Every structure is written in C-alpha cells, then in structure tokens.
C-alpha cells in the first residue's frame, strides 16, 4: 500500500496524520532502529523509581538501600509530565536532576521514560480536545491514558516535552536508554478526526472503489451500504464485524505510528549508544493473560532497538509461572528471538499477590529462563495515595526493608555475580504457536458462550499454551508479520485462526506439505481477512489440507468423546464451548463425538498432507484432553522433551559461552528433586553435579544448571 502524501490529511488531525495509515513506509524509515545502540551486557536488576511521589526527601536513603540490594538499574521520569512541565514551555527538572545525580554517583544505570502517557492538567484545560472521544463518549480528566494520540495539540505538547527532556538528560553517563511512553494503546480514540482519517484509509485500501468495499464487508446488510464517500458513517455504531475489524486494525496502526513518531523524535536527540524500548503489555484479566488486542506488537516493535514488556501474574497458591513464561515467550518473539527487557513485574503487588518466602526468587529466575536481559519491579516504594495505593512495590508505605526487599537483595547478589554469564541466552525451540491480531478481532466479534461466560480468542490460545508449558515443551510465537521461517519448527499450533487471507493459510498448509506437523483448532479458516465467511466447504482454505469438511456446528450440551480416547475420565472427556460436525474426506478419525441424538461426527482428525501432517480439532477440549492430544502430537512431530511435568518446570537455552543451561523451577510448596541428565555446575550454589545425580529443590526452589560441555 503506497503512503498518502502528507498534505492529504493535514487538515484532519495533526500535520503528520498521514503517517497513521498502517504500512506507511515514510514513518517506518524515520523510526528505524539504530545500528550503534548499546544493549546491556549483563542482566540488569532494578525497579521503577519516583522521587516526585516520595513522602519525604529520602533519595540518599533509597539509594543506600538499592546498593545494599545490588540494584543496577532504575526507570524514571515516565510519570513526570505535570511536575516536569508546570506550564506550557516552563520546565522544572528538579526531581529528574537529583535522581540522576544520585544514581550516577552510586553507579546505578537509568532508563528514562518519555512522560506522555498522562497529560498535565494545564494541557487538558487549554485544549480539551486532547482528550479522546471514544464510543462511550469523551474522556474526562483524571485517569491516565485518556488522550487522543492523533490530536495535533497533544502531539505539539508531547514533542516539546520529549525534546526538552531528552536534550536535558542525554549527556548524563548514567542514562543508557529510553522507554517510549507507557503501555501504549489507541485508548479507543474514535472521534471525528480519527473517523475522517479512517475513511481516507478505506479510500486507499480499495482504490476509491465503494462497490469493492461494500462487497468485501457485506454492507448491503441492514441497509449499511455506502453509496458516496461523504456518506461514510462513524464506525462507532457499526454492527458489521468486517468494518469494525478493519477499524480495529486501523487503530492498531495508530499505535505503531505513534511509537514510531516518538522513536524518531528521541533518536534525533539522544546519544547514538542509547537504546529505545517500550513496555508492551498484554490482554488484562486482573493480570497479564494473552495477546494484546489493541496493539500489533510485531509491527509496533519495528521502531525499537529492543522489546520491553510488563508482566503481572497471580501469586501465592495461584503462582504457576505460566504468565511469566507466556509473556516472555511473546516478548522474545516480537523481534524474532531477540532477548527482551522486563520493565515492570510483580514485587508485592496486590494483597493477594504478596509472595510466599522463596517465590520472589523463583519468579525472578523464571523471567531469565525465557530470555529476559533485565528485570525491573514496579515499583521501588509504594505510593501513599491515589488509585495505586494498594499496588505495592519492593517497599511498603513505611519505606523500610521488609521480607520481600530482603529476598530481592539475594536475587541482586546472585545477578551481580552471574549477570554477565546469564545475559543473552539464546533459545532454539522446535514448537511454535501461530497467533494473529486479525484473527483475535474476528473471533472476539462472535464470542461463543461456554461455562456461563463469553469465550475469547485468548481462552483458546491459553488452553493450548498452558498444556505445552506444563509438559515442558517450550514454544516461540509467530504471526503473519514474523520473518522467522515456519520451516524452523517441527510442530506449529494454530489456535482459532478465524480471519485469515488465502495466502496466509496457504503458507501454513505449505509448511505441512513440506514435512511439518500442523494443528488447527475449531473456528479456523472460517472467514477471509475481511471477516467475511468463505462460501465453500468449511473450514475453507484449510479443508483440503486437513482432509475434512463440515457444514454445521452447535453449542455442545451433554456431549463427550466416544470411548474416552485419551483416557482422561468422564469428567474431563467433555466437549466444551463449540462443536463442528466434521466429516473426513481423506483424514483419519482420532476421536468422535458421543451424544444420544447427534450422529457420531468426527471431533479430531489427522491427515497426511504431502510430507507432513495436518491435525484438526473441531471443538474445545478440556485441559486433560488437550494435554494428552499434544503429547501425541509432539511425539509424532519428533519433538524431544524430558519426562517431567508441572509443578517442576524446565526452561533451556544456550549461554553466550556456548554451554547449555537449564533453569529448574519448582512451582510448588513441596520440596522435590530433579535427575540431572548431564554433568553440570549449579550456578546459584556453585556446586558441581555428575550425570544422574539429584538436584534438591526446596519449596518454590530454583536451580540453574550449566552443562560442562
């Protein structure tokens, strides 16, 4: 798609609003990552730090506590706009300057956050239109992330603040990099300016052909047809999933452009050796849960030197490490296997997250086990007021050492010694999960009901990811935007690929035809990239490769798998959420449905396709069934895995010295042992082990085994 000329949309929003069109080559070139950015060469350990929130002047005391805990990095300034710029163009860098001076003296590195995620009061008063208009109406001032990221007045003010900040701090030797904004999204912005820009995007996408747009999106339905471009309605009221999905993709493009815009500004003023990152977050269900619906991380990360993430997870008895692994695997995959930075994660957090003794250490090394090169807690000292009063950092409101701080100090001591060895671990996984923002949006437009709730795309994803995690099969994530070849993997899982182009599905099918093992779940292949149902045997483009067809589907009630083929017992053998009446054409039946009234349609099939195999699962199995199915699949694909399962978790890689490393993680309050497969050094205890010896792990214990060869 060719970019629009900059003047085409200048009157709609900001002068450079033409850059919001996804795929704009000009914007991407302006934000190209630097060749000379210096990334950490040791694992960094730290926390977000807010001098402006502190109840008293305690900077020196905080730094002393940080040094005692071997803190090596802090993130500052991303929350400072209102204190840094007290009126338009009036800057007060007092909090930043004193923090930088103290950190530089202490030898603690600093990441500066651009303070644009929370607008100051004066900006909202002078220019109320900086507040986003959403489908629910305009935002009022108070919450963070309430702005229209395309607003010209917001961009003008943000640019002034960013440039002033970077120019002020860039020459301080403590500053090693910058975080762009904070957990950035489009925040639902969909006011008249954004709607007008979307119309221009649609004109470009369809070459000005309204007939093509109406046909692609099925707009004849309920008289939604658009006969003149000037009649194009606001998408906020749309009942058309195709048009709504196109707008959602457009809004994700706004985020990509916005971060690219910030990247271009920062690079123009920063030192050449300073890196750029962003703290991407995930779908939130009270903690980090799945693929972010509102951002295409793979596209947005192109302007960064290194990906960063925020990962939060349940604690205490609900701590499993799954979210740590999931967030890490996604983050590592965002830039095609590059190690990543954890910019925020749980210290104490909510009261129900307060860690048991040993859990903070287990969590920390679990992040490293997925490829993190930095671990920062949110945050250092807990705020005394405002909405996050009960989201606690390493220190509680008394700002005195506590059990969590003391445990963090042991992590810091270990990383001070082992950081140069553990940094830049590489992984070569043979299993991948294929995910898609487009499929997510399409699937979630028609969520099925199950177990008393609406089922989303990430529910399907988590069913398969969690099973692989618990059986210690590590995965990468790939997307339509990934450059990693599918041929790198022996087995690829494709959950709920509801909306996909013919070319996208052909790429997957060709992977199987060339010898790969491919698993599609229900509701895959059903619609094209425009969320338009394929007029063909379902599952559409997948049907021939999978060797199946179906015409009907139902919500399962009282349906199980005939004969309990995976030997999981009656309770776990149930069919959940959805069932497609699959009929084999060339596929072999692995499992059939059982119901007193429905015929025994196929539920799971396998089909030889070229040199490979395509498995199709026409329903959502229970957790035990998924685990049993995947055990068969990875074995048939020739993926080797050690025969240990959750709560003992193994994460592996290769250190920069070429030695294999195993992180052995006990997600249980019960002590356990692990039979070491090869002569190794346990790095935390500095003890040597021979092959076959047992590594003893206490409650919530962790070991790091470096093989001798």
C-alpha positions, 0 to 999 in steps of 0.5 A: 500500500503506497503512503498518502502524501502528507498534505492529504490529511493535514487538515484532519488531525495533526500535520503528520496524520498521514503517517497513521495509515498502517504500512506507511513506509515514510514513518517506518524509515524515520523510526528505524532502529539504530545500528550503534545502540548499546544493549546491556551486557549483563542482566540488569536488576532494578525497579521503577523509581519516583522521587516526585511521589516520595513522602519525604526527601529520602533519595540518599536513603533509597539509594543506600538501600538499592546498593545494599540490594545490588540494584543496577538499574532504575526507570524514571521520569515516565510519570513526570509530565505535570511536575516536569512541565508546570506550564506550557514551555516552563520546565522544572527538572528538579526531581529528574536532576537529583535522581540522576545525580544520585544514581550516577554517583552510586553507579546505578544505570537509568532508563528514562521514560518519555512522560506522555502517557498522562497529560498535565492538567494545564494541557487538558484545560487549554485544549480539551480536545486532547482528550479522546472521544471514544464510543462511550463518549469523551474522556474526562480528566483524571485517569491516565491514558485518556488522550487522543494520540492523533490530536495535533495539540497533544502531539505539539505538547508531547514533542516539546516535552520529549525534546526538552527532556531528552536534550536535558538528560542525554549527556548524563553517563548514567542514562543508557536508554529510553522507554517510549511512553507507557503501555501504549494503546489507541485508548479507543480514540474514535472521534471525528478526526480519527473517523475522517482519517479512517475513511481516507484509509478505506479510500486507499485500501480499495482504490476509491472503489465503494462497490469493492468495499461494500462487497468485501464487508457485506454492507448491503446488510441492514441497509449499511451500504455506502453509496458516496464517500461523504456518506461514510458513517462513524464506525462507532455504531457499526454492527458489521464485524468486517468494518469494525475489524478493519477499524480495529486494525486501523487503530492498531496502526495508530499505535505503531505510528505513534511509537514510531513518531516518538522513536524518531523524535528521541533518536534525533536527540539522544546519544547514538549508544542509547537504546529505545524500548517500550513496555508492551503489555498484554490482554488484562484479566486482573493480570497479564493473560494473552495477546494484546488486542489493541496493539500489533506488537510485531509491527509496533516493535519495528521502531525499537532497538529492543522489546520491553514488556510488563508482566503481572501474574497471580501469586501465592497458591495461584503462582504457576509461572505460566504468565511469566513464561507466556509473556516472555515467550511473546516478548522474545518473539516480537523481534524474532528471538531477540532477548527482551527487557522486563520493565515492570513485574510483580514485587508485592503487588496486590494483597493477594499477590504478596509472595510466599518466602522463596517465590520472589526468587523463583519468579525472578529466575523464571523471567531469565529462563525465557530470555529476559536481559533485565528485570525491573519491579514496579515499583521501588516504594509504594505510593501513599495515595491515589488509585495505586495505593494498594499496588505495592512495590519492593517497599511498603508505605513505611519505606523500610526493608521488609521480607520481600526487599530482603529476598530481592537483595539475594536475587541482586547478589546472585545477578551481580555475580552471574549477570554477565554469564546469564545475559543473552541466552539464546533459545532454539525451540522446535514448537511454535504457536501461530497467533494473529491480531486479525484473527483475535478481532474476528473471533472476539466479534462472535464470542461463543458462550461456554461455562456461563461466560463469553469465550475469547480468542485468548481462552483458546490460545491459553488452553493450548499454551498452558498444556505445552508449558506444563509438559515442558515443551517450550514454544516461540510465537509467530504471526503473519508479520514474523520473518522467522521461517515456519520451516524452523519448527517441527510442530506449529499450533494454530489456535482459532485462526478465524480471519485469515487471507488465502495466502496466509493459510496457504503458507501454513498448509505449505509448511505441512506439505513440506514435512511439518506437523500442523494443528488447527483448532475449531473456528479456523479458516472460517472467514477471509481477512475481511471477516467475511465467511468463505462460501465453500466447504468449511473450514475453507482454505484449510479443508483440503489440507486437513482432509475434512469438511463440515457444514454445521456446528452447535453449542455442545450440551451433554456431549463427550468423546466416544470411548474416552480416547485419551483416557482422561475420565468422564469428567474431563472427556467433555466437549466444551464451548463449540462443536463442528460436525466434521466429516473426513474426506481423506483424514483419519478419525482420532476421536468422535463425538458421543451424544444420544441424538447427534450422529457420531461426527468426527471431533479430531482428525489427522491427515497426511498432507504431502510430507507432513501432517495436518491435525484438526480439532473441531471443538474445545477440549478440556485441559486433560484432553488437550494435554494428552492430544499434544503429547501425541502430537509432539511425539509424532512431530519428533519433538524431544522433551524430558519426562517431567511435568508441572509443578517442576518446570524446565526452561533451556537455552544456550549461554553466550559461552556456548554451554547449555543451561537449564533453569529448574523451577519448582512451582510448588510448596513441596520440596522435590528433586530433579535427575540431572541428565548431564554433568553440570555446575549449579550456578546459584550454589556453585556446586558441581553435579555428575550425570544422574545425580539429584538436584534438591529443590526446596519449596518454590526452589530454583536451580540453574544448571550449566552443562560442562560441555 
